[in-house]
Amino acid sequence: MILCIGEILNAEQLKRVRAALDNGSFDDGRKTAGWHARLVKNNEQMQMADDAARALRAEVEKALTEHPLFQMAVRPAKMTPPMFSRYRDGMTYGNHVDDPVMGRGPGRLRTDMSFTLFLDDPDSYEGGELVTDTTAGEQSYKLPAGSAVVYPSSTLHRVEPVSQGQRRVAIGWIQSTIRDPAQREVLFDLDTARRQLFEREGKTAEFDLLTKSLANLQRFWAEI
């Protein structure tokens, strides 16, 4: 399941994030790439050593994890701290698949889902589309600022070259409480249906049955 989620960051939050990125220091993105991804990765990543950078990371992580649609889609058990990437002047990231396991120690996790949160208006730069290779063919994403695309980390994907302007995004990876992507999709559909029923009819007996089924399926499938 690949899902686009709008309005994770509002206009005021985007203004603060962009100001922090304008004043931030960036490194060669290849420093954090695996040995084969390093061959096709050409971008920059923000250094996260100072208090301002860590506060920026915390604000974006809070906005993501508190968004109900994000919670429904990924059901996170663990999540990497967001990283901030910048593409400009022909920068690109060729076809690659994300590492299956990331981090060290208590922060180590299995990457079930990946996200890209767009931070610049799509009309402000040329190129820079996120392209995923799926069984239905290639799908291209260049979302409004403040919106994110969430997709399975097993997906082959790339970032097209930026020919004008700059593309800044927050990226990260999630280990879900539900390892199986088909099971996650079942839970997402069931949760969506019960929420729509509640909005239309309130707390009915049918809503309670759907809620019971949703909870019990998570008990069967969840890995904690």
N, C-alpha and C positions, 0 to 999 in steps of 0.2 A: 504494500500500500504506500503510495506517495501522496502526501497531503500538503496543500498550500494553506497557510494560516495568516490571515490579515490582521493588522493593527495590534501587533504584540508590543510595539513601542509607539507612544503617541508623539505629537509634534514637539512638545517640550522635552521629552526624553531624547528624541532624535537630535535636537539642538545641542543638548549637553554632551551626548555621545560624539557627535561630529566635532565639537570644540575640543574635547579630550583627544580625539584622534589627530586633529590639526596640530596639537601641541606635543604629541607623543613621539617617541623614538622607535624606529623600525629596524629589524634585522632581515637578512636574507632568509626567505622562507625555507630554503633547502636544508637549513640546519635541523629542522624537525621532521624531515621526510625520510622514509625508508630508503634503502640503497637503490632500489629500482625506480621508486617514485621521484627520487632526486634527479633522475635523468630528464624528467618532463615537467618539473616544477620550477616556475619562475614567477615568484611573487615576493611580497614583504610581509612580515608579521611584527606586530607591536610588542615591544619589550614590556614585561609585566612586573618590573622590579620595584616601582615606587607606589606610594599610597594612592595617588590619583588613578593609576592604571588598575590597581586592585579594586578601588571603589567602582570604577567603570564596569569591570567584570562582574562585580556583585550585583549592580543594578540590572544588567542585562540578564543575568542568571535568574534573578528574582522575577523579572517580567515574564520570562519563559515558563518557569516552573509554576507560576500562579495563573497562567492562562488555561482555562478549562479545556479548550480544544487540544492544546499541547498535551495536557495530562491524559486526556482520553485516548489520544493517538499513540503515545509512547509508554505510558504507565511506568515511569522511571523508577529504578532501584538505585542506580548510581549514574552520575553524569560528570563528564570532564568539565573543568572550568572553561568558559568560552574563550576562544582565541580570536584575535582581530587581524584580518588579512587585508592587504591593499594590493590592487593591481593597477598599473599605469604603464604608459610608454611601451605598448606591445607585449606586456606581461601576460602569461597564460599558465594553465596547468593542464597538461595532456592527460590522456586516458589513464586511469588508475582505479584501484579499489582500496578502501581504507583498511588499515591494519585490523585484524580480528581481535587483538587484545592490546590495550593501551594502559599506560601508567605504571606505577610501582607501589609496592607496599599496600597499605589500606586503600589507596586510591586506584588500585588496579581494577580494570573492568573489561568485560566482553562488549564489543561494539555491536549492538543490535540495530540501532538507528543513528543516523547522522542528520544534522540540520545546518542550513545556511540561512542566516538572518540578514537581509539586505538593509544597508544603512544609507545609501545614496539614492536619490531619485533616478529612475531608469533613463530619463531623458538627459541626464547630466553627463553621461558617458556613452561611448560607442563600443559595441561588443560586450564581452564579459558575461555572456549567457552561461548558466549552469546547464549542461547537457547530460542526461542520464540515458543509458543504453538498456532498454527493457525488451521484454518479449513482444511488445507492441511496436517496437522501433524506437528511434531516438526521440526523447522529449526535451524541450528547451524551456528554461525558466529564467525570467528576468523580472522580478517582482517589484512592486512599489516599496519605497523605503518604509521600514518598520514591519514588513511582512517576511515570513519564513517559509521555506520548503523543507519538509521532513521526509526522509526516504531511508530504505533499508541500507545499512552499511555494506552489505554484500553487493551493492549495485556498482557496476562499472560506470564511471562518470568523468567529466572533464569541465574545465572553464575555458571558454573561447577567448582568444586574444582581445585585449582592450586596446583600441586604436586611438581613442581620444578621451580625455578626462580621467577620472579615477573611479574604480569600483572598490568600495570598502564593505566588508561583511564581517559578521561574527559567526564563527563555526564551532561545532562541538559534537560530542558523541554520547550516546546513552546506552546503558545496560538496562533493559526492560525487566520488570518482574515477570513478564510473559515472553519467554524466549522465542516461541514459534510465531512467525509473522501471520499465518492463517488464523491462529487463535486470537492474536491481537486485533485482527480485522473483525472477527466475530464479535468480540467485546465492544469494539468501537461502534459497530452497527447497532448492537443491542442497546448500548448507552445512548446513542443518538435517538433511537426510536422512543425510549422511555422518557427522555427529556422533552421531545416534541409532544408526546402524549400529555405530560405534566403541564406544558405551556397551554395546551388546548383545553384540557379537561380537569386539571388539578390532580390532587392525590386520590386516585381512584383505586379500586380493587385490582384493575388490570395493571396500573402503574406499580402497585406493590408486588404483584407476581413477577413483572419484568425485573424489578429491583432485586427480588429474591434470586431469580435465575442468574442475573449478572453477578451478584455476590458469590453464589455457589460455584459458578464457572471459574471465577478467579481463585477460589479455594482449591479447585481441582488442578489448575494450571500454574499458579504462581510459584516462582522460585525466589525465596527470600534469603 
